[in-house]
């Protein structure tokens, strides 16, 4: 009996199929803006466990100035806003070794009303040609990603009559295609869409004061929407023209308060959370307007960190930053608390599949399995010094974070 004849094309097909089965998911290449490319805190294509006992190895560390602005990563550059003395910097570091590729500075005299630091709080947004940064005094600038040249700038305080608020301008710009959407918070415009090429105003909407939450995109019924959690509550805008489609009031009754966590898209609904006795609410479509499915201050009252959604549950920090908040899991549909880690500390949370990546303000990293039954810690390690309040970035197989005085790059397991 003759053996099966050799066929080169068949062999190549088998090899291709085999390779597709064993090749891991691709690492998400970039982290171009606040909370990632989809603005939802989801890390795609990365498995974070098992965690080595000594933690992820440090690849490089670079000195930076003050601020709570987080890093963003596009291609081989990581961009960081920070302040040194009387200058506010936007610096481009090489992702491989942390060397400075360029830096652009503007003079600043900003001083926060309530303390906590005078550096920039808004995280930049970037594509492969430009980087956009909003400073603490309201100066919006577009910088060339290639060489750090100033392309255009707009003084939002002067042009739109906006005030810096308690902690400066701190809502991170949203980049959608050819437009940059910013919660300005002035009487001349609450939200503004700028053309990325030259800073032209494409549309203006409302006159609400800005909060410290950042705009989030949503596709609904074939339309691109922008969810803006401003000082007074939620505004839903058409991304194409700025038309207000819906709004829902949600804020504390005291003046000395802010809305700081960004909205979370939950199916066809929207989840909002705030501190200062305000609490959380899940909004669902009810006819032509959004209506509460549930609300209350007992479920998840986030001071500033945006929760993440995993398999129908929300995971986030509950309570004021200075009081040592709990970290908990709640059912998104009902607000029922499934579990709570008391006095976990303040920080930020991202999700990678069913793993939760917590970066605490102390600089400690904790990995927790995202399961509603009970929390299971996968591991923890000390990643940086204290002051790690900014949301980190995960891109190109690396973990980028900042503490009070350094930007750090850690290598993730392959």
N, C-alpha and C positions, 0 to 999 in steps of 0.2 A: 504494500500500500504506500503510495507516494505521500510525503508530508505536504502540509498546506503551503502553497507557493508564497514567497516573500513579496510583499507589496509596499513600497516606500511610503505612498500616500496614507495607507492604513496605519502604518507605524507612527507617522507624524500626528495623525488624528488621535490615536490612543495616548501618545505623549502629551498632547495639548489638553485632552480631557483630564488626564491624571494630574497635570500641573494645576489646572483650574480647581481641582478638588483639594489640593494640599496647600495652595498659596493662601496666606492669611489675607484678611481684608486690608485694603490699602490704608496707610496712615493718612489722616486728614492733613493735607499739605499746609494749609494756611489757617490762621486765626486772625482775620482781618479787622475785627471790631469787637466792641464790648459784648461779652457772653458768647463769642464765636460767630461763625458765618451766618447762622440762622437766628442769632440773638436769643437762644433758649438755654444756654449753658450745657448743651449736649456735645460730648466728645465722640466723634464717629470714627469707626475703623481702628480703635485702640483698645487693647485689653490691658488692664492695670494690675492684674494679679497673675502669679504670686508676687508678693512684695518682699524684696530682700530684707533681712533683719536690720542691716545697716542703712536701708533706704536707697533711693536712687542716687547714683554717683554724680558729683558736681563736675560739670564740664568747664564752666568758667563763671567768674563773678566780676562785676564792674561797679565802680562807685558812681552813685547818682545823688541828686539833691532830693528835697522833700516833696511830698504830694501823695495823693491817693489815686492817681491815674494809673490804670493797668497797662501792661504791655500788649502790643499787637504784632502779629508776624505775617509777612507776605514775602514769598520767595526766600531769599537768603538774608533778609533784614528783619530785625526786631526793633520796633519804634517805641520810644518811651518819652512821655512828657514829665518834666520835673523842674524844680526851682533851686537855684543856687544864688544866695544873696539877693541882689536886685534884678536878676534876670530869670526869665522863664524859658527853659530850653525844650526843644523837640530834638531828640538825638536818635540817629540810626546806628545800631550796632550790628556787626556781622554775627549771624547765628552760629557760625562754626567756632569762633574763638573769642567773641565779645569785643573785638577791636572796633573803634569808632570809625564809621564810614563818612559821616558828616554830622554837623549839628547846626541848628538854627536857633537864635535867641531873640527875645524881645524884652525891653525893660519893663519892670513891674514894680508897683508900690502897694500892691494889694495886702490888706490885713484883715483877717477873719473877725467877724463880730463876736463869735462865741469861742474863739480859740480852736485848738485842734489842728493847727498848721495852716500855713499861708501858700502852700503849693497848689498846683492844678489838681482838680478832682475828676474832670471828665477824661475818659479814655479816648484816644484817637481812633480814627477809621482810616483805612488805607486800601488802595488797589495797586496794580503794578506800575502806575505812573505817578500817583499823588498820595500825599498823606495829609489828613485834615485834623486839626487840633483846635479845641476851644479852651482858652485860658481862663484863669480864675476871675479876671476882670472883664471877661466877655469878648476878648479879641479872638475872632475865628480866622484861621489862616490855612492856606493850602500851600504845601511845600512839595517841590519836585522830589520824587523818590530816588531819582538818579544821582543828583548832586546837591540836594538841600537848598536849592534856590527858592526864594519866595515867589509864588505864582500869583496869588491874590490874597487879600485879607479884608475883613469887614469888622468894624467895631460895633458889636451888637448892642452894647450899652448906649452908645451915642445915637446909633441909627434908629433903634426901635424903642428907646426910652426904658430899657430893661435895668433892673436893679440886681446887684450880685447876690442878694439873699443872705442867709445866715453864714454860709460857708463858701461863698463865691459861686460863680457859674459852674455847675457840676453835672449837668445832663449830657451824656455822651452822644455825639452825633451819629445818625443812622445813615449808612450809605446804601442807596438802592439805585443801581444802574447809573443813569446820568445825573442823579440828583442827591444832594446831601440834605437831610432833614434834621433840623435843630430845634429843640424846645428853648426858645429864646426867653420867653416870659416877660414881654414888655407890653405896655398899653398900645403900642403901634402894631404889635404882632406877638401872639403867644407862641406860635409855631411857624417856622419859615423853611421853605424848600429852596436851596441854592443850586444853581447849575455848577457841576463839578469843574467845568472848563474855565470859567471866568468869575464865578461868584455872583452872577446875576440872580436876582430874586425871581423865582418861577411862580411862587404863590405864597400868600400869607394867610394865616388862619387864627381867629380868636384874639383874646387879649388876656388870657389867664396867666398868672404868675407861674413860673416854672418850678417844678419840684426837683428832686434829685434822682428820681427814676428816669430811665432813658426810653426813647421810643422803640417800639417793637413792631415788625412787619407781620401782616397776616393776609393770606389769600382766602377770600370768601366769596362764593358764588361768582367766580371768574373775575373778581375785582381785587386789586392790590390795596389793602388798607394799612393805616398806621395807627397803632394804639399808643396814646400819649397819656401817662399818669402825671398830670400836673398838680399844682398846689391844691386845687379845688376838687379834683377827682379825675375820672377817665373821660377822654375825648377820643372818638373814633373818626378818623379823617380818611378821605379818598386820597391816595398817594399821588394820583394824576393831577388833581386840581385843588386840593386842600379843603374841599367841601366837607363840612361836619355832618357825618352820617348819624351819630348818636353821641350821647354824653350821660354820665352817671356821677352824681356828687358823692365823694368819699374822702373825708378828711377829719382830722382831730378838731375838737371845739376850742382848743387853746391856740393862741397866736404863735407861741414858741414851739412850733411843730413843723415837720416836713413829711412829705410822701417821698420815700427814697428807694423802695424796691420797685423794679420794673414789672409791668403786667406779664402774666403767664397765659399763653393760649391753651385752653383745655377743650379740645374738640371744637364745637361751635360756640363755646363760651369763653369768658375771660375771668381770670382770678386776680384779685387785688388784695394786697396786704399792707398794713401800716401799723406803726407803734402809737404811743401817746393815747392809749385807751380807744383806739379806732378799730383795730382788729381786721378780720378778713371777710371777703364776700366773693361768692361765685356768681357771675352774671350769665344768664342764659337768654337767648332771643325769645321775646314774648310779644308776638305781633310785630310791630315796627320798631320796638324799643327793647333795650336790654332790661331784664328784671332779675332781682336776686333769687337764686335757688336756695341759698342759705347764707347766713352771715353771723358774726359774733367775734368777741375778743378772746375766746377761750381756745380757739383752734390753732391759729398760726399768725401771730402778730410780729412781723419782721421789722426790725429797726431800719436796716439798709440793705441787707443781703437778699438777692432775688432767689426764691426757691426753684427747684427743678422738678419736672414731672416725669415719673417713670411708672409705666403700667398702671395708670389710673390713680396713683398716689403722689402727693406733693411732699417733698423733703426740704426742710429749711430750718432757720434759726428763729426761735420764738422768745421775744422779750428784748428789753433795752440792752444796748451794747455795754454800758457801764455797770450793769447789774449781773453780768454773766449769764447770757441767754441759754435756754435749753436747745437741743437739736432734736427735731421730731418728725414723725411721719403721720400724715393725715390722709383720709380718703378725699379725693378731690370732689367727688359727686355729693358728699354729705357733710364734710367738715369734721367727721368723727376722728378723734385722735387714736391712732393705733399703738404708738409707743413714743416715749420721750426720754432722751438722755439728759438728765438734769445737770445744770451748770456746765455744759460742754464748753462754753466760751464763745466769743463772737468770731466771725470769719466769713468765708464764702464757700459755696458748694457748686460743684460741677458733676455731671453724670456721664459715665462711660459704660454703655450697656446697662447691666444691673449692678455696677459698682459706683459708689458715691465717693468723690474726691473732695475732702474737706481741707481747706487751708485756713488754719486758725490764726488769729491776730498775733499770737505768740510765736508764729513761725513753724508750728507743728503741722505736719501732714497726717491726716487719718483717712484710711480707706474703710468704708463700711458697705456691706452688701445691702442693696436696695430691695428689701423684702418687708412686706407689711406685718408679717407674723411677729417678728421680734428682731431687734438689731443684732447683727453679727459683724464684729470688727475683723477686717482682713489683716490690718497692720497699721503701724504708725511709726513716724520718725521725725526728728528735728531737721527741718529743711533750711531754715534761715534764722535770722535774728528777729526781734520783736518789731511790731509795727506793720505786719503783713496784712493790711486791710484791703488792698486793691485786689480785684478779681484777676487771677492768673490766666495764662494762655497755654494751651497744649497744641503743638504743631510740629510736624516733621520729626516725630519721634522724640520730642523734647518737651520739658516742662519749664516754663518761664514764669518767674515770680519776682516780686519786689518786697523788700522790707523797708525799714526806716531810712536806710542809706545805701542799699545795694540792689542791683538787678542781677538775678541769678539764673543760670541755665543748668538744668539737671537732665541726665540721660535716662530715658524710659527703657524698660526691658523690651527687647525685640521679640 
